[in-house]
């Protein structure tokens, strides 16, 4: 009954294409898009925390190096960065496979943006917290790890979650360096059947599905953090 209704709307040929292509689009999403996002964002968070802490500590040379890194990656397009790494580096003898190249670029790019988010969150923690750690006999690193950083990460959680959701969508740019993620898979299907409107709307809906799940997880995480803070208060 449902199929007959859908055939009236789309026509039998188009409906068959949509149903057949759905799994061919979803599978690369689960096996390439999600792993690419998870690996790159995890590495980005390591870079971001390290860069933010280096700036927060105000060590002159290290701070300037971090500012330069953030300036470069925030100031140039992500697509250009992908092209430089994948197509440009082989000219100087450095060849990186498509997936690792995408992971490298996405983690460096996202790390630059997240570093500013974490830095702002660190600076939002009252300065008295650092002094309290020293009074308790903790070293600088212990104070940062046990007192300052946990508070800062709670503040940074919402914007970092937004960055993660944005990265899921940005992974579509990896299609330009031949990574067979969802958009690339859609392009390959469209080359055979030529139904661009239906297929690109379909892949857009799959991205929307992934983003919706992450948005729901973000909301759940914020609720749990809010409950934790209320218990502390």
N, C-alpha and C positions, 0 to 999 in steps of 0.2 A: 504493500500500500504506500509506504513512504517512498520507495524507489519509483513507483509510478508517478507520484506527485512531483518528485525531483526531475523525472524525465520530461514532464510537461513544462517545467521551468527552464531546464538547461538543454534538453534534447538528449537522445540516447548516446550519441557519439561523445558529446562534451562531458556528460555525466560519467561515462566509462573512463575518459581521460582523467577526470578529477579524482575518481575513486582509485584508479590504478596508480596515479602519480603521488597520492597522499603518503603512502608508505615509503615510496622511493625518495620523497623529500624528508619525511620524518626520520628515517633511519640515519642519513648523514647528520641530521641534527643531534641525534642521540650519541652517535659514534665519533663525530668530528666537532660540531659546534659546541656542545656542552663540555667535552674534554678540553678543547682549546680554551674556552672561557675559564674553566676551573684552574687549569695549569697556569695560564697567563696571569689571572687575577691573584693567585696565591703568590707567584713570584713578584708581582707588582706590589703586594702588601709588604713583603720583605724589604723591597727597595724603598717603598714609601716610608716605612717606620725607621729604617736606617737613615734615610736622607732627612727626615723630620727631626730625629734625635740629634743628628750632626748639626743641624741649624739651631736647634734649641740650646745646645751646649755652647754655641757661639765660638767654636774653634775657627779662627779667621780663615786659614787656607782651605780646610775641609768645607767650611760654610760656603765659601766662594765657588768651590768646585760643584757643590750641590746646587747652588743657584744657577750656575752655568748649564748644568744638565737639565734642570727644570725649564730654564729659559728656551733651550733648543727644542726639547720635545713638546712643550706647550705651544711654541711659536711656529711649528711647521706642521703641515697636514699629515695625518696618519697614513693616507694613501701614498704620499711622497716617501715617507719613511719605509713603507713596505717595498716600494720600487727600488729605493737605494740599496736596501739589504739584499733583496732577492735578485734584482737585475743588475745593480751597480757593482756590488762587491765581487762578483765573478771576474770583473775586468781587472781586479788587482789580485786575483788568485784565490779568493775566498768564496767558496760555493757552499750554500746552505740549502738543504732540502726545504720544500714548501712549508710543511707543518712546523718544523723547528724555527724557520724564519718568521712565520706568523707569531709563534709563541714569543720569540725574542722581541719583536717589534711591539706587540701588544703589551707585554709586561713592562718594557721600558717606557712606552707612551703612557700607560695607565699609572705606572709608578710615579711619574712626574706630577700628574694631577692629584693622585691620592696623597703624595708627600705634602702638598699644600694643605689638604684637608686635615691630615694628622698634625701638622705643625700648628695650624690654627687651634685645633682642639687642645694641644699641649699648652699653648699660651693662654687658653681659657681657664686652665686649672689655677686656682689661687696660689700665689707665690708662697704663702704660708705653709702649704702642704710640703714643699721641698724643705723648708726650715724645720718642720715638724719631724720629718724623716731623719734629719741630721741630729735633732735632739733625742730621738729614739735610739741613736747609735748606729744608724744605717749608713752605708757608704752612698756615694752619688748613684752608682749603678743600681744598687739595691733599692734606693728610694724611687728611682725611675721605674724599675720593674714592678715593684710591689704597690706603690702609691700613685705616682703620677700617670704612668701609662694606662693602667686599668680605668682610671677616671676619664682620661682623654679619649680612649677608645669607645666608651659609652656615648660620649658627645659626638664622636665621629661616625657612629654606626649608621644613622640615617643617610648622610651624604655618601658614605662608602657603599651602602646598599644601592643607592641610585647609580653610582658609577658601575657597579656590577651589572645592573640591568642594562645600562647603556652599552657596556662591552658586549653583551650577548648580541645586540643589534649590530654593533660595529664589526663583529666577526664576518659579516657579509662581505666586507672589503677584502677578506682573504681570498675570495674567488678570483681577484685580479692577479694573484700570484699562483694560480692553478690549484689551490687547496679545494678539494671537493667537499665543501660544506653545503648547507641547504641551498643557498643562492646558486652556486655552481651546478648543483644537481638539477635545479629547476631550469637553468639555462640549457643544460644538455637535453632535458625532456622537451623543452620548447623547440629546440632545433629539429626534433623529429616530428612533432605534431603541430607546431605553430599555433598555439593558443595562448598568446602572451597575457591577455587580460585575465583569464581564469587562473592560469598557473601562478602569475605574480601576486594575485590576490590570495591564492592558496598559501604560498610560502609566507606572505605577510601575516596571515592568520596563525601559522605555526609559530612565527616569531612572537606574535601577540600571546599565544598560549604559554610559551616559555616565560615571557615577561610577567604574565599574570601570576604564574606559580611563584616566581621570585618576589613579586610584590606582596603576595600573601605571606611568604616566609619572612619578608622584611617587617610586615605589620606584626606578625607573631613575635619576632625578635624584639621589636620595640616594646611590645606589651610586657614581655618577660623582663626586660631591662627596667621598665617602669616599676614593675612589682618589686624587683630586687632593690631599687633605690628607695621605694616606700618602706620596705622592711628595715633598711639601714637607717632611714630617717626616724 
